[in-house]
Amino acid sequence: MTDVSAVDIDIDLDHAPQEQQASSPRSTPWLVAAGVTVVAAALGLTLTMRSGAAPACAAGPALAAAPPTGNATHNGKATFYDSKGAGGNCSNPAAPANRLYVALGPTEYSAGAACGGFLDVTGPKGTVRVLIMDQCPECAPGHLDLSREAFARIAEPVQGLVPVTYRAVVNPPLPGALTFRMKEGSSQWWFAVRVGNHGNPLRSVEVRQGDSGAWKSAARQDYNYWLLASGAGPGPFSIRVSDVYGNRATVGGIRMAPGQVQNSTIRMYGRSAVAATPRASATPRPPGNRPAGTPTPTRRPVEVAQASAPASGTPTAQPAAANARWCTG
């Protein structure tokens, strides 16, 4: 079994390696409801809904949407895919240099709440530490879609689908200080920022103009940007970041520079410094067409594994639940 304490994650998740990014193809799942309707019509049956009847996918208790956190060990299954160097639905500029990453189903991806965290995954051959980087729309809770390289660490690729156990990594070693990237189209009237190198899943991001005044709470988007739809002013900004375990860091001097990664000297936890290193300011744009949300990248179809994922560990600060649901037949 691999010694996960020796796993090297000292990589900068916000600077892409020199490689061409591409997306993997994904097929659209078949919809069985249409077939049921055709059969019913052919038989001359009349389908009616009884008042108060529960929807089909509400037959069993729904699992709350939340990323894996705490010290609980979960049982599940793993498959693998290849992002072709792309950074996944978490809007990473590229896959990590060590190519060890994972896509989670909608429940555990939790509308982006899982982005940037790490899991230790154990399979037949050993254990691997992976970055949560992507969403697998067709994966049920407990189904992990690993990178090809990560899967090869825990099982023989020819197996394709294997049982695994996995758990969240609390306060993993950080690859560096916090980074901030304003989304293209950001201005004093529309603000969206991606936070990098935070280690644990984030609970909140707050923004204020300068180093005084009221904090504004940004809303997490499922593509891993934090949004203030009415803007936060022209900058520079102070940004306060909190994770699900109660760690908090505040960085000042972040400028309005869309499309640029701004490095700070502040770490989310552990060794830290006192000031940010901002980039040059960009010219604010007037309100107009706002950038659309980044869609889920297309990925190859995978078998949906029915697996249990008990949630018995509770972090100090639980992330807000999302509206994502997963219905199984």
ZALUM-906013 format. One line per 8 residues: their letters; for each residue x, z, y of C-alpha. Coordinates in steps of 0.001 Angstrom, whole numbers, plus 500000, padded with zeros to 6 digits. Example, Ala and Ser with C-alpha at 12.3 -4.5 7.8 and 13.67 -1.06 7.14 Angstrom:
2
AS> 512300 507800 495500  513670 507140 498940
***
This chain:
329
MTDVSAVD> 500000 500000 500000  501335 499075 503401  502398 501898 505701  500138 501373 508696  502205 503723 510847  504899 501062 510864  502612 498227 511905  503953 496541 515043
IDIDLDHA> 501298 495929 517706  503722 495800 520627  502307 492537 521903  500855 491623 525274  497221 490770 524598  496753 489173 528022  499534 486587 527996  499065 483633 525703
PQEQQASS> 501895 482354 523490  502867 478733 524009  500484 477086 521613  497458 474808 521809  494176 476697 521539  491360 475278 519473  488110 476428 517969  487166 476315 514326
PRSTPWLV> 484010 474420 513325  480943 476393 512304  477803 475156 510607  474322 476250 511667  472679 478538 509059  469590 477206 507280  466291 478639 508448  464139 479576 505482
AAGVTVVA> 461068 480343 507557  460289 476628 507970  460290 476155 504210  457880 479059 503752  455495 477533 506283  455530 474126 504554  454781 475694 501160  451941 477727 502632
AALGLTLT> 450402 474624 504206  450664 472647 500974  448819 475367 499085  446101 475472 501733  446752 479124 502418  445844 480727 505689  448521 483069 507018  447182 485815 509198
MRSGAAPA> 448761 488737 510986  447131 492107 510619  446861 494260 513686  449698 496752 513814  451725 495111 511041  455481 495586 511328  457725 492533 511803  459443 491275 508662
CAAGPALA> 462923 492438 509616  461693 495963 510380  461107 496770 506719  464104 499072 506591  465714 501401 509158  467668 499461 511766  471285 500384 512332  472145 501226 515928
AAPPTGNA> 474481 498689 517488  477835 500379 518055  481495 499653 517275  483332 501591 514559  484702 504778 516183  485956 508212 515200  487583 509136 511906  484844 507973 509526
THNGKATF> 485816 505627 506684  483386 502752 506099  482813 500668 502974  482416 496930 503289  483627 493481 502312  486064 491055 503888  486386 487286 504156  488784 485326 506352
YDSKGAGG> 488849 482540 508948  491285 480945 511380  490701 481002 515164  493276 478172 515535  495026 480218 518214  491896 480819 520329  491199 484311 521660  487674 484715 520334
NCSNPAAP> 484483 485981 521934  486387 488867 523580  487879 486295 526017  491486 486963 525030  493714 484176 526377  494885 483577 522799  495071 485204 519391  497678 487999 519195
ANRLYVAL> 501199 486866 518408  501210 488695 515068  497972 486850 514065  496349 490070 512804  492779 490124 514096  489158 490529 512961  485663 489317 513862  482752 491743 513507
GPTEYSAG> 479053 491101 512960  476600 491544 515866  475812 495195 515078  479431 496388 515087  480559 493907 517747  477846 495567 519835  477637 493026 522661  481367 493283 523352
AACGGFLD> 481678 497082 523122  484146 496755 520201  486538 494392 522019  490145 495527 522289  489918 498249 519646  491802 498319 516353  490801 498840 512710  492847 499857 509685
VTGPKGTV> 491500 497807 506759  492371 498599 503143  491877 496148 500275  493206 495605 496737  496816 494997 497872  497230 497415 500771  496321 498185 504384  496574 496149 507568
RVLIMDQC> 495922 497010 511220  493883 494398 513085  492743 493799 516664  488993 493411 517205  488932 490036 518931  485862 488072 517918  482227 488085 516828  480945 486760 513499
PECAPGHL> 477263 485962 514210  476287 485659 510545  478067 488819 509316  476011 491854 508306  477195 495404 509109  480274 496176 507019  481301 492522 506674  484716 491941 508269
DLSREAFA> 485935 488384 508871  489705 488790 509029  492334 486335 510102  493918 484463 507217  497174 486356 507792  495466 489757 507784  493489 488955 504624  496725 487982 502848
RIAEPVQG> 498066 491500 503558  495225 493160 501632  494250 490606 498946  495095 487246 497434  493537 484506 499607  492217 482742 496502  489792 485657 496061  487991 484724 499282
LVPVTYRA> 485732 487807 499339  486923 491322 498472  485656 494902 498824  487399 496924 501525  487332 500225 503326  488047 500446 507040  488202 502904 509906  488791 502857 513631
VVNPPLPG> 492252 503629 514977  491998 506422 517568  494536 506201 520424  496684 503451 518835  500124 502779 520334  499625 500756 523500  501385 497398 523938  501784 498057 527664
ALTFRMKE> 500109 499140 530876  496564 498144 531803  496013 494562 532946  493166 493045 534948  491927 489462 535155  489250 488318 537596  487002 485665 536095  487064 482203 537653
GSSQWWFA> 484460 482049 540407  484859 485704 541394  484618 486450 545122  483533 489208 547473  479928 488270 546533  480331 488099 542725  482797 490256 540794  483794 489992 537125
VRVGNHGN> 486950 491506 535609  488457 491720 532129  490550 494786 531290  493430 494464 528820  495752 496783 526879  493303 499716 526730  493752 500495 523014  490370 502167 522324
PLRSVEVR> 486941 500612 522932  485879 501052 526555  482878 503081 527704  482792 502168 531404  484516 500313 534242  483929 501352 537860  485052 499534 541002  485332 500389 544671
QGDSGAWK> 486646 498636 547748  490037 500092 548724  490873 503670 547742  487822 505456 549155  484073 505141 549130  481514 505122 546355  482274 503853 542876  480139 500976 541574
SAARQDYN> 479484 500815 537837  480125 497372 536349  477966 496012 533525  479663 494944 530302  479038 491340 529266  479158 490274 525607  482163 488053 526367  484155 491168 527430
YWLLASGA> 484050 490896 531213  482671 493647 533467  480234 492341 536068  479012 493373 539515  476470 490647 540234  476296 491481 543960  480073 491719 544343  482415 494526 545345
GPGPFSIR> 483811 493172 548617  486959 491159 549375  489419 493663 547901  491912 494996 547237  490110 497269 544768  490520 500505 542895  489321 500221 539290  488546 503258 537120
VSDVYGNR> 488497 502687 533356  487123 505132 530749  487180 504794 526957  484902 506224 524257  487232 509187 523582  487304 510454 527157  490591 508884 528299  490405 507737 531921
ATVGGIRM> 492797 505824 534174  492518 504658 537782  494463 501704 539147  494639 500748 542833  495736 497610 544641  493944 495082 542429  493387 491924 544485  490783 489199 544423
APGQVQNS> 492802 486636 542461  490518 484712 540064  492172 483382 536918  495347 485470 537299  496406 488390 535116  497399 491337 537312  499773 493804 535672  499679 497483 536552
TIRMYGRS> 502045 500345 535772  499227 502627 534587  498661 503211 530876  495266 504157 529497  496786 507245 527891  500227 508647 527234  503161 507774 529498  501991 506508 532899
AVAATPRA> 503134 505665 536419  501443 505891 539814  500730 502442 541252  499551 498992 540355  501515 495793 540852  498996 493377 542371  499267 489617 542569  498740 487503 545677
SATPRPPG> 495177 487412 546961  493054 484320 546428  490621 482850 548959  487102 484231 548440  484387 481708 547699  480887 481677 549188  477952 482312 546860  476929 479259 544888
NRPAGTPT> 476870 478303 541248  477932 481318 539275  480021 480846 536124  477972 481006 532987  478635 483582 530307  481286 482576 527821  479507 481532 524599  480484 482667 521161
PTRRPVEV> 483176 480275 519872  482083 478218 516896  483668 479401 513666  483464 478395 510046  480452 479537 507999  481086 482530 505798  479159 484202 503028  477102 487099 504286
AQASAPAS> 478086 490169 502300  475542 492946 501935  477615 496074 502432  477107 499643 503534  478789 500992 506642  477983 504713 506931  478474 506175 510380  479520 509769 510040
GTPTAQPA> 482060 510151 512848  481043 510623 516482  483519 510082 519329  483762 512377 522326  481845 509852 524415  479608 507446 522532  479441 503863 523890  476109 502641 525153
AANARWCT> 473992 500964 522486  473362 497227 522811  470272 495247 521902  471914 493308 519073  470071 493492 515740  470782 492142 512292  467916 491352 509942  468514 490730 506247
G> 466147 489170 503822
***
